[in-house]
């Protein structure tokens, strides 16, 4: 019992600065793209909607929102043990994801400035929002005597290259699933304030509106480029990105079920609701969505969860590396098979947009 109340030990680069979590297939990624191809895009078919969204960005509804108040000015030592560790991990993952968005949007704004002023300003203003979010999360980590060196992250992280259309698929889903994650937590804690263990959750309602506006921006860009939505390739890629985003969230969150329990949520129920709503929202722009109500969808993800638990146990064992490899191989193959079966499950045709613009 005494050990469970100890503060978790985190590796530090220097006093108070946390060593970033190891990069894995499930951790937030940093992206880069073909900036020249992006600059050549013709957005005229949906420019009016993009300009309307730009006006919303300029209004900056959350200019004065992310300001810490007196509730933060207290000791948080009572959040201890595994809850503290999982909460710091939640803050770190969220901060890293927001900072990743900041870097990508800032670079797009810089590169497009002279070639596509509307898009450039939109990206610059979205980078403003992401910077606020990342800064607010990093400051929250300091309440637990830790922070991230964001400059070090900029230089040390590997950058994944995506063509522009893949950036649109991925960032659209990232922003929309972010909206549903934040608003679901906010509404739960609004109804159950006794579960709100830390004041950052009070900011999630306005916060998620930034995510929603960003998602609407990528929705409008994709509608301005109907060729990336209306052929058989688009259907395959949309299925791929939907599955990747949903599976990554589910596998991550179930590993951290104790964190969600600490704020009164069942991780599986929470994720299923967020996936259902994000999938439904995606049907407004994607030509297909996943059949997440098919019982096999979560059954196969649960197989992956059990496999990952076994993989972790093997990794933590004292066996020889070659023995570990042979023990891990069938589990990796099983995970690959589950994802393959999930990918080829019959999708739902949305027919929301084939070649026309909303």
LINNOR-V728340 format. One record per pair of residues at least 4 apart in sequence whose C-alpha atoms are under 6 Angstrom apart, sorted by the first residue. I is the first residue (numbers start at 0). GAP is how many residues later the second one is. Records with the same first field share a line. If there is no record, write none. Layout:
BEGIN
I->GAP, GAP
END
This chain:
BEGIN
3->77
4->75, 76
5->75
6->73, 74
7->73, 77
10->8
11->5, 6, 7
12->4, 5, 6
15->129, 130
16->129, 130, 131
17->128, 129, 130
22->4
25->222
27->69
29->70, 129
30->128, 129, 130
31->129
32->128, 129, 130
33->129
38->73, 76
42->4, 181
44->179
45->178
53->68
78->5
79->4
81->4
82->4, 176
85->173
90->4, 46
94->39, 42
97->32, 36
98->35
100->4
101->4, 25, 28, 29
104->18, 22
105->18, 21
107->4
108->4, 11, 14, 15
111->4, 8
112->4, 7
126->4
130->4
131->4
137->9
140->5, 6
141->4, 5
151->4
152->4
161->4, 5
166->4
167->4
171->43, 46
172->4
173->4
174->36, 40
175->36, 39
176->101
178->29, 32, 33
179->4, 94
181->22, 26
182->22
185->4, 18
188->4, 7
194->68, 69
203->4
222->134
225->129
227->6
228->5
229->124, 125
233->4
234->53
242->4
243->4
246->4
248->4
256->10
259->5, 7
260->4, 5
265->4
270->4
273->4
274->4
281->4
282->6, 67
283->68
286->63, 64
287->60, 61, 62
288->58, 59
289->57, 58
290->56
291->5
295->4
299->38
303->31
306->24
338->4
END
